[in-house]
């Protein structure tokens, strides 16, 4: 089963610990770490995901509220990627944050 969700992501600028370079608009280079509970409190769970920018623009360090689609085949994601769920973006360390706006599947 594939779980898909729309989300808004914000990437840290490079000089604040963000990615050192932009990523293509479709990438599997980032991991989503979603918490449990309404506001992401509780233990986080990492998910390997494919992230696609809806505007087909690269994901650039410092991007703010970039609309993306997240897709994963991890069945546990249904419990974590719910509307309103906050998550961290990880690539060796935290490089940004996001919030799920709605689930597609």
C-alpha positions as CSV (number, residue, x, y, z in Angstrom):
1,X,0.0,0.0,0.0
2,X,1.3,3.5,-0.8
3,X,0.5,6.3,1.6
4,X,0.4,9.8,0.0
5,X,0.0,13.1,1.7
6,X,0.1,16.8,0.8
7,X,2.4,18.9,3.0
8,X,4.0,22.2,3.5
9,X,7.7,22.1,4.1
10,X,10.3,24.6,5.2
11,X,13.9,24.0,4.6
12,X,16.6,25.5,6.8
13,X,19.1,27.8,5.0
14,X,22.5,26.3,4.4
15,X,24.2,28.6,6.9
16,X,21.8,27.4,9.6
17,X,22.5,23.7,9.1
18,X,20.3,23.1,6.1
19,X,21.2,21.3,3.0
20,X,24.4,22.5,1.3
21,X,22.7,22.5,-2.2
22,X,19.3,22.3,-3.8
23,X,17.6,19.0,-4.5
24,X,15.6,18.2,-7.7
25,X,11.8,18.7,-7.4
26,X,11.4,14.9,-7.2
27,X,13.7,13.3,-4.6
28,X,14.2,10.4,-2.3
29,X,17.1,12.1,-0.5
30,X,15.2,13.1,2.6
31,X,13.7,11.1,5.4
32,X,10.5,12.2,7.2
33,X,10.6,11.8,11.0
34,X,7.0,12.0,12.2
35,X,6.0,12.0,15.8
36,X,2.9,10.5,17.4
37,X,0.1,12.6,18.8
38,X,-1.7,15.7,17.5
39,X,1.4,18.0,17.5
40,X,4.3,15.6,17.0
41,X,5.0,14.9,20.6
42,X,6.1,11.5,21.5
43,X,8.6,9.2,19.9
44,X,9.4,10.0,16.3
45,X,9.3,7.4,13.5
46,X,11.5,7.8,10.4
47,X,10.0,7.0,7.0
48,X,11.8,6.6,3.7
49,X,9.8,8.8,1.3
50,X,9.6,10.2,-2.2
51,X,9.0,13.9,-2.1
52,X,7.7,15.8,-5.1
53,X,7.4,19.6,-5.3
54,X,3.9,20.4,-6.7
55,X,5.3,23.4,-8.7
56,X,8.1,21.2,-10.1
57,X,10.7,23.7,-8.8
58,X,13.9,22.4,-7.0
59,X,13.8,22.1,-3.2
60,X,16.2,24.9,-2.2
61,X,17.8,25.5,1.2
62,X,15.7,28.3,2.8
63,X,12.5,27.4,1.0
64,X,9.5,28.4,3.1
65,X,6.1,26.7,2.9
66,X,6.9,24.7,-0.3
67,X,3.9,22.6,-1.2
68,X,4.9,18.9,-1.7
69,X,3.5,15.5,-2.1
70,X,5.0,12.8,0.1
71,X,4.7,9.1,-0.8
72,X,5.8,6.1,1.1
73,X,5.1,2.3,1.0
74,X,5.5,2.0,4.7
75,X,2.1,0.8,6.0
76,X,2.8,2.4,9.5
77,X,2.8,5.8,7.8
78,X,-1.0,5.8,8.0
79,X,-0.8,6.3,11.8
80,X,1.8,9.1,11.5
81,X,1.1,11.2,8.3
82,X,-2.3,12.5,9.3
83,X,-3.6,16.1,8.6
84,X,-2.1,18.5,11.1
85,X,0.8,16.1,11.9
86,X,4.2,17.9,12.2
87,X,7.4,16.3,11.0
88,X,11.1,16.9,10.6
89,X,13.1,16.5,7.4
90,X,16.3,14.6,8.0
91,X,19.4,14.1,5.8
92,X,22.1,13.0,8.2
93,X,20.7,15.7,10.5
94,X,17.6,17.9,10.7
95,X,17.4,20.1,7.6
96,X,13.8,21.3,7.8
97,X,10.3,20.8,9.1
98,X,6.8,20.3,7.7
99,X,3.2,19.8,8.4
100,X,0.7,17.5,6.6
101,X,-2.2,19.4,5.2
102,X,-4.2,16.3,3.9
103,X,-3.8,12.7,3.1
104,X,-4.4,11.6,-0.5
105,X,-4.3,7.8,0.0
